[in-house]
Amino acid sequence: MRLAIIGTGNVAETLTRALIKAHHDVVLGSRDPQHALPWAAQLAVPVQIQTPAQAARGTDLVINATPGAVSVEAFTAIDSSALDGKVLVDVANAVVPRGEGVALVYPNGSLGEELQKALPPVRVVKTLNTMSAGVMTDPEPSPHPRRSSSPATSQRQADGRRSPRRPRLAADSLIDLGGIAAARGPEHAFHLLGALFGALGTPRLNFAIIR
């Protein structure tokens, strides 16, 4: 599959490395594509760094790895023809500093909903925002592998099957929460996630659904 990752920070780097290892064709979208990325030069397979519109055009799926507080602005700046009919996987959390902590940018809604509202021809899928980037690509860091993490998604996925030779990603195990309005749940869990990071002293955790 050919994927575009919009953003070039830590989340983009982590996802790019894992997706290349899983034999996907990845292109990066950056506002400054001429800017050299030290980590991109170290990848096992060279990746193109293009403008967000160039990266999105001609790909099967687009991943939002921009800071959530500016995601709507970043994606509405992209030529709409580059995104029409695409699936946009939104893994971001829209938060801003406030006092000694952070506040949700959309306390009565969600980033996923705002992206869908701003981009009607795009199908927005909210997922993977309840974990750190490292857990997205290594979902079983726990010494209890049978209690594997189950990230939530707010739209139905086309095909959850995976090749047995691919490394396991958190996206291989999804719970369908329904429409994009359900993005409020996983996004509003951000404060709980931050508290757990502090209490347990590690970001290498995620929520497990046990039935």
C-alpha positions in Angstrom: 0.0 0.0 0.0 1.1 3.6 -0.7 0.7 5.9 2.3 1.2 9.6 2.9 2.1 10.7 6.3 1.5 14.4 6.8 3.9 15.7 9.5 7.6 15.0 10.2 7.8 14.9 14.0 8.3 12.0 16.4 5.0 10.3 15.5 5.7 10.5 11.8 9.2 9.1 12.3 8.0 6.2 14.3 5.2 5.3 12.0 7.4 5.7 8.9 10.0 3.3 10.2 7.4 0.6 11.1 5.4 1.0 7.9 8.6 0.6 5.8 9.5 -2.5 7.8 6.0 -3.8 7.0 6.7 -3.3 3.2 4.5 -0.2 2.6 5.4 2.6 0.3 5.6 5.8 2.4 5.8 9.4 1.3 6.1 12.3 3.8 4.2 15.6 3.6 6.0 18.6 5.0 5.3 22.4 4.8 9.1 22.7 4.1 9.9 19.6 1.9 13.4 21.0 1.2 14.3 20.9 4.8 16.6 17.9 5.4 15.3 15.4 8.0 18.2 13.7 9.8 16.0 10.6 10.6 14.8 10.3 7.0 18.4 9.9 5.8 18.8 6.9 8.2 15.8 4.9 6.9 16.4 1.5 5.4 14.4 2.6 2.3 14.6 6.2 1.0 11.3 8.1 1.3 10.2 11.2 -0.7 9.6 14.4 1.2 7.0 16.5 -0.6 4.4 19.2 0.1 1.3 17.9 1.9 -0.7 18.1 -1.3 1.9 16.3 -3.4 2.2 13.6 -0.8 -1.5 13.0 -0.5 -2.1 12.9 -4.2 -1.8 9.4 -5.7 -1.7 7.6 -2.3 -4.2 5.0 -1.0 -4.4 6.4 2.6 -3.3 9.6 4.4 -2.2 9.7 8.0 -2.4 12.9 10.1 0.7 13.1 12.2 0.6 16.9 12.6 0.2 18.5 16.1 -3.5 18.2 16.8 -4.0 21.8 17.7 -3.1 22.9 14.1 -4.4 19.8 12.2 -7.5 21.4 10.9 -5.6 24.4 9.6 -2.9 22.2 8.1 -5.4 20.0 6.2 -7.7 22.8 5.0 -4.6 24.4 3.4 -4.2 21.3 1.2 -5.7 21.4 -2.3 -9.0 19.6 -1.8 -8.5 17.6 -5.0 -5.5 15.9 -3.4 -7.7 14.5 -0.6 -11.0 13.8 -2.4 -12.2 10.3 -1.7 -9.3 9.4 0.5 -9.3 7.8 4.0 -7.6 10.1 6.5 -6.4 8.3 9.6 -6.2 10.8 12.4 -3.9 9.8 15.3 -3.4 13.2 16.8 -4.6 14.7 20.1 -5.6 18.4 20.0 -4.3 19.9 23.2 -2.7 23.2 24.2 -0.7 24.2 27.3 -2.8 25.6 30.2 -1.4 26.3 33.6 0.7 23.4 34.7 -1.0 21.0 32.3 -2.9 20.9 29.0 -6.4 21.6 27.8 -8.4 20.0 25.0 -8.8 22.3 22.0 -12.3 20.8 21.4 -13.7 20.1 24.9 -17.3 19.7 23.5 -16.3 17.8 20.5 -13.2 16.2 18.9 -10.5 16.8 16.4 -11.8 13.9 14.3 -15.2 15.5 14.0 -13.7 18.9 13.1 -11.6 17.3 10.4 -14.6 15.5 9.0 -16.6 18.7 9.0 -13.8 20.7 7.3 -13.2 17.9 4.7 -16.5 16.5 3.6 -15.2 14.4 0.7 -12.7 12.7 3.0 -13.5 9.7 5.2 -11.9 10.5 8.6 -10.9 7.5 10.9 -9.9 8.3 14.4 -7.6 5.8 16.0 -4.3 5.2 17.8 -4.5 8.4 19.8 -4.7 6.6 23.2 -1.1 5.5 23.2 2.4 6.9 22.6 4.0 6.6 19.2 6.2 3.7 20.3 3.2 1.6 21.3 1.5 2.3 18.0 4.3 0.2 16.3 5.0 -2.2 19.2 1.7 -2.9 20.8 2.8 -5.7 23.2 5.6 -4.2 25.4 3.9 -5.7 28.5 5.2 -8.9 30.2 1.5 -10.1 29.8 1.3 -10.6 26.0 -2.1 -12.3 26.2 -3.7 -9.1 27.4 -2.9 -7.2 24.2 -4.0 -3.7 23.6 -7.0 -2.9 21.5 -7.0 0.6 20.1 -10.4 2.1 19.1 -11.5 3.3 15.7 -14.4 5.6 14.9 -15.1 4.4 11.4 -15.2 1.0 9.9 -12.0 -0.3 8.3 -12.0 -1.9 4.9 -9.8 -5.0 5.6 -8.2 -5.9 8.9 -6.3 -8.9 7.5 -2.5 -8.8 7.6 0.3 -10.9 6.1 1.9 -13.3 8.6 5.3 -12.0 7.7 4.5 -8.4 8.6 5.6 -7.0 12.0 2.6 -6.5 14.2 1.2 -3.0 14.5 -1.4 -1.7 16.9 -3.6 -0.9 13.9 -4.0 -4.6 13.3 -6.4 -4.8 16.2 -9.2 -2.4 16.1 -12.6 -2.0 17.8 -15.2 -0.2 15.7 -16.9 2.4 17.8 -19.3 3.5 15.0 -19.4 7.0 13.4 -16.9 9.8 13.8 -18.9 11.3 16.7 -17.4 8.5 18.7 -14.0 10.1 18.4 -14.9 12.2 21.5 -14.4 9.1 23.7 -10.7 8.3 22.9 -9.8 12.0 22.5 -11.3 12.9 25.9 -9.3 10.1 27.5 -6.1 12.1 26.9 -6.2 13.5 30.5 -6.5 9.9 31.9 -3.6 8.8 29.7 -1.4 11.6 30.9 -2.2 10.8 34.5 -1.3 7.1 33.9 2.0 8.1 32.3 2.8 10.0 35.5 1.6 7.4 37.9 3.3 4.5 36.2 6.4 6.4 35.1 6.3 5.3 31.5 4.5 6.2 28.2 4.7 2.6 27.1 1.1 1.7 27.9 -2.3 1.5 26.4 -5.9 0.6 27.3 -6.8 -3.1 27.0 -10.4 -4.2 26.5 -11.2 -7.4 28.4 -14.5 -9.1 27.9 
